[in-house]
Amino acid sequence: MKHYWVYIMTNTNNTVLYTGVTNDLERRVAEHKDEKGSSFTSKYNVTKLVFYECFDRIYDAIGAEKKIKAGSRAKKNVIIENTNPDWQDLYNQKIASRSLH
């Protein structure tokens, strides 16, 4: 079964948020970290994965992405802090344990 992720990334100071959707979270976050993800993430040095959620259907992932993007910064902060109160880089933790999938 294929999986899809909605994710939020930030910079080292947690001042910029980027929300995206992908079918390969590990690859996509690695692209952002290598400054190959998007011009926005490269420009603002967005390299820290602070939230992700997995979906079985692309339409659900896209719907979640749109809902997050439409929300205020305060709402995005709540989403992140509900699962990652210290705003740690989840990529390093999850890749080490290989539990992104």
N, C-alpha and C positions, 0 to 999 in steps of 0.2 A: 504494500500500500504506500502510496506517495504521501508526503507530508508537506505542509506549507507553514511558514512562520511569519508573524508580524513581530517587529522588533523595534526597540528604541536604543539609540546610541547617543553619546554625549562626548564632550571634550574633557580634558583633565580637570578643569575647574567647574564642571557641571553647569556651564552657562548657556550652552547651545544644545538643542535637542533635534535629533533627526529620526523620523519614523519611516520604516520601510517594510516591504513584504518580499519574501523569497521562497524558493523551493529547496534551497540548500543554505542553511544558516551558517554553517562553518565556513563555506567558501565565500559567501557574501560578506561576512564580517572580516574575513582575512583580506578581501579586496579593499574594504574601507580602511583597514589598518595599513595597507600598502599604498594608500592614496590613489587607488584605482576604482573606488566605489562610485563616486559622483563628484562633480565639481564643488558642490556645497560641502560635502564632508571633507574634501581635500582642503578647501579654503579655510574652514574653521577647525581643522585638526580634530575631527570627530572620529575617535578611535576606541571608545570604551562602550562595550555592550552592557546596558544596565537593565534591560527588560526583554523578554521574548515569550511568545505563546505559540503553541503548536496547534494546527488545525488539519483535519483530514480533507477538507474541501477548499479549493482556492477561493471560491466565492465568500466563504466565511472569513478567511484570512484578509481578503480585500475589504470586506465590510468592517472588520475590526480596525484595520489600518485607517479607513476613512473616519471612523468614529473617534479614534485617537487624534488624528490630525485636526478634526473639527473642534476638539476640546481646547480649553484654555491651558496655559502653562501650569496653573495650579492643579488642574485635573490630571495632567500628564505626570506631575510630581507625585500625586496620590497613587497612580497606577504603578509607578516605579517603586515607591516606598512601601507599598503593600507586600511586595515580594523581595525587595532589595533595599532595606532601610538605610544601609551604609553606602549605597551607590557604588558597590564594588564592580569591577570588570568581570562579568559572568563568563565571558569568552575564555579567559585563562583558566578559571575554575572548572568549567564544563568540558573544555577540550582536554584538560588533564585527566578527567574521569571518563571522557568519551560518552557523555550522557546528553549531548545536544539532540540526539535522535531519539 
